[in-house]
C-alpha cells in the first residue's frame, strides 16, 4: 500500500471517528493547517472547518459510516477514490462520492476536492 493510499484510509477513518477529541487530533496530524475541503455542500479551510463538516455529516447521518469503494488511484501527490455512506459494512450505499486528495511533500493533506455521485432522496 502506498503512503498516499494509507493517507486515504486515514482520511476516511476521520469521517467515522465519533470522539471529537480523537477526530481533532487526527485532523491535526493528517491535514496541513490551511488545507481546503471543497465539495458541492461545503467549502471550508483549515482543521476547524473540516472538523465542523465531519461533525455535521455525523449528526445528519447518525449510525452510518463511510467506506472506500473500489481502489485508490494515485500518482505523484494525488489520489482519487470513490466512497460510500453505508448502514453496515458492505451494504448498498445511501450516498456515493468521489474525492480527489492532494498531499504535500511532507505527506500531509493539502486539499480535498469532492463530488457527489449519489445523494439520499435523489
C-alpha positions in Angstrom: 0.0 0.0 0.0 1.4 3.4 -1.0 1.8 6.2 1.5 -0.9 8.2 -0.2 -3.3 5.1 -0.1 -2.6 4.9 3.6 -3.5 8.6 3.8 -6.8 8.0 2.1 -7.6 5.2 4.5 -6.8 7.5 7.5 -8.9 10.3 5.9 -11.9 8.1 5.6 -11.4 6.9 9.2 -11.7 10.5 10.3 -15.2 10.7 8.8 -16.1 7.7 11.1 -14.4 8.9 14.3 -17.2 9.9 16.7 -14.9 11.0 19.5 -14.4 14.8 18.8 -11.0 15.0 20.6 -9.6 12.0 18.7 -11.0 13.3 15.5 -9.5 16.7 16.1 -6.1 15.1 16.8 -6.3 13.0 13.7 -7.2 16.0 11.6 -4.2 18.0 13.0 -1.9 15.1 12.2 -3.2 14.4 8.7 -4.0 17.8 7.3 -1.9 20.9 6.6 -3.2 23.8 8.8 -4.7 25.7 5.9 -5.9 22.8 3.7 -9.2 23.4 1.9 -12.0 20.9 1.8 -14.4 21.6 -1.0 -17.5 19.7 -2.2 -20.9 20.6 -3.5 -22.2 21.2 0.0 -19.2 22.8 1.8 -16.2 25.0 1.1 -14.0 25.3 4.2 -10.4 25.8 5.1 -8.3 24.5 8.0 -8.6 22.0 10.7 -11.7 23.5 12.4 -13.5 24.0 9.1 -13.0 20.4 8.1 -13.8 19.1 11.6 -17.1 21.1 11.5 -18.1 19.5 8.2 -17.4 16.0 9.5 -19.3 16.7 12.8 -22.3 17.9 10.7 -22.2 14.8 8.5 -22.2 12.6 11.6 -25.1 14.5 13.1 -27.1 14.3 9.8 -26.3 10.6 9.1 -26.2 9.1 12.6 -25.3 5.4 12.6 -24.0 5.4 9.1 -20.3 5.1 8.1 -18.0 6.0 5.2 -16.2 3.2 3.4 -13.9 3.0 0.4 -15.5 1.7 -2.7 -13.0 0.2 -5.2 -9.4 1.0 -5.3 -7.4 4.2 -4.8 -5.9 5.6 -8.0 -2.7 7.5 -7.3 0.2 9.3 -9.0 2.6 11.8 -7.7 0.9 13.6 -4.8 -2.6 12.9 -6.0 -5.2 10.3 -5.1 -8.7 9.8 -6.5 -11.2 7.4 -4.9 -14.9 6.6 -4.5 -16.5 6.2 -1.1 -19.9 5.1 0.0 -22.0 6.1 3.0 -23.4 2.8 4.3 -25.7 1.5 7.1 -23.4 -1.5 7.6 -20.1 -2.7 6.0 -20.6 -3.9 2.5 -24.3 -2.8 2.2 -25.7 -0.7 -0.7 -24.5 2.9 -0.1 -27.2 5.5 0.6 -24.7 8.1 -0.8 -21.7 7.8 -3.1 -19.0 10.3 -3.6 -15.7 10.7 -5.5 -12.9 12.7 -3.9 -9.5 13.9 -5.1 -7.0 14.3 -2.3 -3.7 16.3 -2.7 -0.7 15.8 -0.4 2.3 18.0 0.2 5.9 17.0 0.3 5.5 16.2 4.0 2.7 13.7 3.2 0.0 15.8 4.9 -3.2 16.6 3.1 -3.0 19.9 1.2 -6.6 19.8 -0.1 -9.6 17.6 -0.7 -12.0 18.2 -3.6 -15.2 16.2 -3.6 -18.0 15.3 -5.9 -21.4 13.7 -5.0 -22.5 10.9 -7.4 -25.5 9.7 -5.4 -27.3 11.5 -2.6 -30.1 10.4 -0.4 -33.5 11.1 -1.8 -32.2 12.0 -5.2 
